[in-house]
Amino acid sequence: MNEGFALSDDFIVPDYQGRCITNLVPSIYLSLGKGLNLPSSNSFMKVEEVIRREALEGRSPTSILPKGVEGVDSVVLLVLDGLGFRQLQQRLDRLPNLSAMTHEMIHSVAPTTTASALTSITTGLAPSRHGLVGYRMRIGSAAILNTLKWATDRDCSVKIPEPKVLQPHEPFFGLRPMVVTKAIYHNTGFTKAHLRNVRTKYWRTLSGIVSTVRDLQREKERFIYLYYEGLDTTAHEYGLGEHYDLELEFIDYLVGHLQAALSRNSTLLVTADHGQVEVLDPPVHLHSDILSKVLYQSGEGRFRWLHLKVGMTDEVSNLCEKYYGDQCKVLTREELLDAQILGPAMQPEVALRLGDVALVATQKVAFYDPCDTGPFELVCRHGALTADEIEVPLLSYLS
């Protein structure tokens, strides 16, 4: 971590070298290791080579798995979109199955947004390396790609690159685990970017998750990856109140059934891509002094990138500090790269996807972009680097 950024609850630089979601899948594969029925005899060696290469760039190859998980026959990894560690800890008294699991905390990545974080989980790489550096990022000279929709929201004449071009790294090191995810995500651009070349089972109802896992366990699958997005959807629309609590209770029920579906000497791991912050005030509209120098924006409301007219970086950075320095951390692209906030070793072509000045919220605010709107006003948001957003759970249950 860059020494200029002290650890605080409102701005935490991810621990890419240690306990971070980037190191979870590598840890699982190294744990399952030589007993895996992998596509080729060299597959385990391939994982070891990847881990060693990452270590040379400052990442620890040490396993981050909870004690007791090493040596199990199979691993089921459930990724719950939008479940922050702190939000979970505040509600454990109503969640008997989740509360009974072993609890640890790890970091998400920067920005704390689904496209970046899920890709970091499946590739084992920081956003600086896999290249999906935000929910909305620049491609070409001026087009903005919505990475979840895999569509542009401006300059639609630009040809959208293929997912494997923007994200060239093979998910799961090319080892093709079984992935269980929602049927509506079949064949989307983002799925091709972060889940391509895997073996897939799609679910349409929550019970389908359980029955599919039970069947796969009977078939001796060693590593099963599950994804469920309902909590994030609920938090965005309704906040962290009764709707959120009820959704978590349904998830707890799901987790109980998954625990029961495990075969002997298997483990269920539960983690998340990011947490949530309730933003009850309307988004902040940037001052006209700033907007007059802005060509367009990207990112998300709590990690907003400003793309500027030539030569305006220092002036806009100073203006943002003047008007909004008490609500966010203002960083130029160069400052962000120097501090490796999105991770190490960002290639020049990936850096071009960033803006010139970033506004990273430190308070419960979001910054408005007229091109970044949806069917309803978001109550919960994420993207920034507060503890509520970047701290995610790593839970384990051994059968």
C-alpha positions in Angstrom: 0.0 0.0 0.0 1.2 3.5 -0.8 2.3 5.2 2.5 0.5 8.3 1.5 -2.9 6.6 2.1 -3.3 5.8 5.7 -5.7 3.0 6.7 -9.0 4.5 7.8 -12.7 3.4 7.6 -13.4 5.9 4.9 -10.6 5.0 2.5 -9.0 1.5 2.5 -6.7 0.5 -0.3 -7.3 -3.3 -1.0 -4.8 -5.7 0.4 -3.9 -7.2 -3.0 -0.8 -8.9 -1.5 -2.8 -10.8 1.1 -6.3 -11.3 2.3 -8.2 -10.2 -0.8 -10.8 -11.8 -3.1 -8.1 -12.0 -5.8 -6.4 -14.7 -3.8 -9.4 -16.8 -3.0 -9.7 -19.0 -6.2 -5.9 -19.6 -6.3 -6.0 -20.7 -2.7 -8.9 -23.1 -3.4 -7.1 -24.6 -6.4 -3.8 -25.0 -4.5 -5.7 -26.6 -1.6 -7.5 -29.1 -3.8 -4.3 -29.5 -5.7 -2.9 -32.7 -6.9 -6.0 -34.7 -6.1 -8.1 -32.7 -8.7 -9.4 -34.4 -11.8 -8.2 -31.6 -14.0 -8.3 -31.4 -17.8 -4.6 -32.2 -18.3 -1.8 -33.5 -16.2 -0.1 -30.1 -16.3 -3.1 -28.2 -14.9 -1.9 -28.1 -11.3 1.6 -27.1 -12.4 -0.1 -24.3 -14.4 -1.8 -22.9 -11.2 1.5 -23.0 -9.3 3.2 -21.1 -12.2 0.4 -18.4 -12.1 0.8 -18.0 -8.3 4.6 -17.7 -8.6 4.3 -15.1 -11.4 1.8 -13.1 -9.3 4.2 -13.3 -6.3 6.9 -11.7 -8.3 4.6 -8.7 -8.7 4.1 -8.3 -5.0 1.3 -10.8 -4.3 1.6 -13.4 -1.6 1.1 -17.0 -2.7 0.1 -17.9 0.8 -3.4 -19.5 1.1 -6.1 -17.3 2.6 -8.5 -20.2 3.2 -9.8 -20.6 6.8 -8.2 -23.2 9.0 -9.6 -26.7 8.5 -10.5 -26.2 4.8 -7.1 -27.5 3.5 -7.3 -31.1 2.5 -11.1 -31.4 1.9 -12.3 -33.4 -1.1 -14.5 -30.7 -2.6 -15.2 -27.0 -2.3 -18.5 -25.2 -3.0 -18.0 -21.4 -3.3 -21.1 -19.2 -3.0 -20.6 -15.6 -4.1 -23.4 -13.4 -2.7 -23.5 -10.1 -4.6 -23.6 -7.1 -2.3 -23.0 -8.8 1.1 -20.6 -6.6 3.2 -18.9 -8.0 6.2 -20.2 -5.3 8.5 -23.7 -5.5 7.2 -23.6 -9.3 7.9 -22.2 -9.0 11.4 -25.0 -6.6 12.4 -27.6 -9.2 11.6 -26.3 -12.5 12.7 -28.8 -13.0 15.5 -31.5 -13.7 12.8 -29.3 -15.9 10.6 -28.7 -19.3 12.3 -27.0 -21.0 9.4 -24.7 -18.1 8.4 -23.9 -17.3 12.1 -22.8 -20.9 12.7 -20.1 -20.8 10.0 -16.5 -19.8 10.7 -16.2 -16.0 10.1 -13.3 -14.1 8.6 -13.0 -10.8 6.7 -11.2 -10.2 3.5 -11.0 -7.3 1.0 -12.8 -6.6 -2.2 -11.0 -4.7 -5.0 -11.1 -1.1 -6.3 -13.5 0.0 -7.4 -15.9 -2.0 -5.3 -18.3 -2.7 -8.2 -19.6 -6.0 -9.5 -17.9 -6.1 -12.9 -14.5 -5.5 -11.4 -14.8 -7.6 -8.4 -16.4 -10.7 -9.9 -13.7 -10.7 -12.6 -11.1 -10.5 -9.9 -12.6 -13.5 -8.1 -12.7 -15.7 -11.2 -9.3 -14.7 -12.7 -7.4 -14.2 -9.4 -6.2 -10.8 -10.7 -6.6 -7.2 -9.6 -8.6 -4.8 -11.9 -5.3 -3.3 -13.0 -4.4 -6.7 -14.5 -7.7 -8.1 -15.9 -8.7 -4.7 -17.3 -12.4 -4.3 -16.3 -11.7 -1.2 -14.3 -15.2 -0.2 -13.5 -18.9 -0.4 -14.0 -18.6 2.1 -16.9 -15.3 2.6 -18.6 -13.9 4.3 -21.6 -13.2 2.4 -24.8 -11.7 4.0 -27.9 -11.5 7.8 -27.8 -14.8 8.7 -26.2 -17.2 5.8 -26.0 -18.3 4.5 -22.5 -18.9 0.8 -22.1 -21.4 -0.4 -19.5 -19.5 -3.6 -18.6 -22.6 -5.4 -17.1 -24.8 -4.7 -20.1 -21.8 -4.8 -22.5 -23.2 -1.9 -24.4 -22.1 1.7 -24.9 -24.1 4.7 -23.5 -22.5 7.3 -25.8 -20.9 7.3 -29.2 -22.7 4.2 -30.3 -20.8 4.2 -33.6 -17.8 2.7 -31.8 -17.5 -1.1 -32.3 -17.5 -2.8 -28.9 -14.5 -5.1 -28.5 -15.0 -8.7 -27.8 -15.0 -9.7 -24.1 -11.8 -11.7 -24.5 -10.0 -8.6 -26.0 -10.9 -6.3 -23.1 -10.4 -9.1 -20.5 -7.9 -11.5 -22.0 -7.1 -13.7 -19.0 -8.7 -17.1 -18.7 -11.1 -17.4 -15.8 -10.2 -20.0 -13.2 -6.8 -20.4 -14.9 -8.5 -22.3 -17.7 -9.3 -25.2 -15.4 -13.0 -25.2 -16.2 -14.8 -25.7 -12.9 -18.6 -26.2 -12.7 -20.3 -22.8 -12.5 -23.9 -22.6 -11.3 -25.5 -19.2 -12.2 -28.8 -17.6 -13.2 -30.1 -18.5 -16.6 -30.6 -14.9 -17.7 -26.9 -14.4 -17.7 -26.3 -17.1 -20.4 -24.1 -15.8 -23.3 -24.0 -12.1 -22.2 -20.9 -10.1 -22.8 -19.9 -9.8 -19.2 -20.4 -13.6 -18.7 -18.0 -14.1 -21.6 -15.5 -11.8 -20.0 -15.5 -13.4 -16.5 -16.9 -16.9 -16.9 -16.0 -18.0 -20.4 -14.8 -21.6 -21.1 -16.3 -23.0 -17.9 -18.8 -25.8 -17.6 -22.1 -24.3 -16.7 -25.4 -25.2 -15.0 -28.1 -22.5 -15.0 -30.7 -22.1 -12.4 -34.1 -20.4 -12.7 -35.4 -20.8 -9.2 -33.6 -20.8 -5.8 -34.4 -24.5 -5.3 -32.6 -25.2 -8.5 -29.4 -24.0 -6.9 -29.7 -26.6 -4.2 -30.8 -29.5 -6.4 -28.0 -28.7 -8.9 -25.3 -28.6 -6.2 -26.6 -31.9 -4.7 -26.4 -33.6 -8.1 -22.9 -32.2 -8.8 -21.7 -33.4 -5.4 -23.0 -36.9 -6.2 -21.1 -36.7 -9.4 -17.9 -36.0 -7.4 -17.3 -32.4 -8.7 -14.3 -31.0 -6.8 -14.9 -27.3 -7.2 -18.4 -25.7 -7.8 -18.8 -21.9 -8.1 -22.2 -20.4 -7.3 -23.5 -16.9 -7.8 -26.6 -15.2 -6.4 -27.4 -11.5 -7.0 -30.7 -11.0 -5.0 -29.2 -9.2 -2.0 -27.5 -6.6 -4.2 -30.8 -6.0 -6.1 -32.8 -5.6 -2.9 -30.3 -3.2 -1.3 -30.2 -1.0 -4.4 -33.9 -0.6 -4.5 -34.9 -0.7 -0.8 -31.8 0.1 1.3 -30.6 -1.8 4.4 -34.0 -2.0 6.1 -36.7 -4.6 6.4 -36.5 -5.8 2.7 -32.8 -6.3 3.1 -33.2 -8.2 6.3 -35.8 -10.5 4.8 -33.7 -11.2 1.8 -30.8 -12.2 4.1 -33.1 -14.5 6.0 -34.0 -16.3 2.7 -30.3 -16.5 1.9 -29.7 -18.1 5.3 -32.4 -20.7 4.5 -30.6 -21.3 1.1 -27.3 -21.7 2.9 -28.8 -24.2 5.3 -30.0 -26.4 2.4 -26.6 -26.1 0.7 -24.9 -27.3 3.8 -27.2 -30.3 3.9 -26.4 -31.0 0.2 -22.7 -31.3 0.8 -21.0 -34.7 0.6 -18.7 -36.0 3.3 -15.4 -34.0 3.8 -16.6 -31.1 1.7 -16.7 -27.4 2.5 -19.0 -24.5 1.7 -17.3 -21.1 1.4 -19.4 -17.9 1.3 -18.0 -14.6 0.1 -19.1 -11.5 -1.7 -17.9 -9.0 -4.4 -18.6 -5.8 -2.3 -20.6 -4.3 0.5 -23.2 -1.5 0.5 -23.6 2.1 1.7 -27.0 3.7 2.1 -27.0 7.0 0.2 -30.3 8.7 1.2 -29.6 12.2 -0.2 -29.9 12.9 -4.0 -26.7 12.6 -6.0 -24.4 15.5 -5.9 -24.4 17.6 -9.1 -21.0 18.9 -9.9 -20.4 22.6 -9.8 -20.5 24.5 -13.1 -16.9 25.5 -12.7 -16.0 21.9 -13.0 -18.6 20.7 -15.6 -17.4 23.4 -18.0 -14.1 21.6 -18.2 -15.5 18.0 -18.3 -16.1 16.2 -21.6 -17.9 13.2 -20.2 -17.9 10.9 -17.1 -17.5 7.2 -16.4 -17.2 4.9 -13.4 -20.1 4.9 -10.9 -21.6 7.4 -8.4 -19.2 6.6 -5.6 -16.1 6.2 -7.8 -16.7 8.9 -10.4 -14.2 9.4 -13.2 -14.1 12.9 -14.9 -12.7 12.9 -18.5 -11.4 16.4 -19.1 -10.5 18.8 -21.8 -6.8 18.9 -22.6 -4.6 20.5 -19.9 -7.4 20.8 -17.3 -6.3 18.0 -14.9 -4.6 20.2 -12.2 -7.2 22.9 -12.3 -10.1 20.4 -12.0 -8.4 18.5 -9.3 -8.0 21.7 -7.3 -11.6 22.7 -7.9 -12.9 19.3 -6.8 -10.8 19.5 -3.7 -12.2 22.9 -3.0 -15.9 22.0 -3.4 -16.0 18.3 -2.5 -12.8 17.5 -0.5 -14.9 16.9 2.6 -17.0 14.3 0.8 -14.5 12.4 -1.3 -10.8 11.7 -2.0 -9.8 13.5 -5.2 -7.2 11.6 -7.2 -5.6 12.2 -10.5 -5.1 9.2 -12.7 -1.3 9.4 -12.1 -1.9 9.5 -8.3 -4.1 6.5 -8.5 -1.7 4.5 -10.6 1.3 5.4 -8.4 -0.6 4.2 -5.3 -1.6 1.0 -7.1 -5.2 1.5 -5.9 -6.6 -0.7 -8.7 -3.7 -3.1 -8.2 -0.1 -3.5 -9.6 1.3 -3.5 -13.1 -1.5 -1.8 -15.0 -0.7 -1.9 -18.8 -0.9 1.4 -20.8 -3.9 0.2 -22.8 -5.8 -0.4 -19.6 -4.9 2.9 -18.1 -6.5 4.6 -21.1 -9.8 3.2 -19.9 -9.6 5.5 -16.8 -10.5 9.2 -16.6 -8.3 12.1 -15.7 -9.6 12.8 -12.2 -11.4 10.4 -9.8 -13.9 11.3 -7.0 -13.9 8.5 -4.5 -16.6 9.0 -2.0 -15.6 9.0 1.7 -19.0 10.0 3.0 -22.5 8.7 2.2 -22.8 10.5 -1.1 -22.8 9.8 -4.8 -21.9 12.0 -7.7 -24.3 12.6 -10.5 -23.8 11.7 -14.2 -26.8 12.2 -16.5 -25.6 9.2 -18.5 -25.5 6.9 -15.5 -29.2 6.5 -14.5 -31.7 3.7 -14.1 -35.4 2.9 -13.7 -35.3 4.0 -10.0 -33.2 6.0 -7.6 -30.6 3.8 -5.9 -30.9 3.7 -2.2 -27.8 1.6 -1.5 -24.7 2.2 -3.6 -21.1 0.9 -3.7 -17.9 1.6 -5.7 -15.8 3.5 -3.2 -13.3 2.2 -0.6 -15.0 2.7 2.7 -15.0 -0.2 5.2 -18.7 -0.9 4.5 -17.9 -1.4 0.8 -14.5 -3.1 0.7 -14.8 -5.5 3.7 -16.5 -8.7 2.6 -17.0 -12.0 4.5 -15.2 -15.3 4.0 -17.3 -17.9 5.8 -16.7 -21.6 5.9 -18.6 -24.7 6.8 -17.2 -28.2 6.9 -19.4 -31.2 6.3 
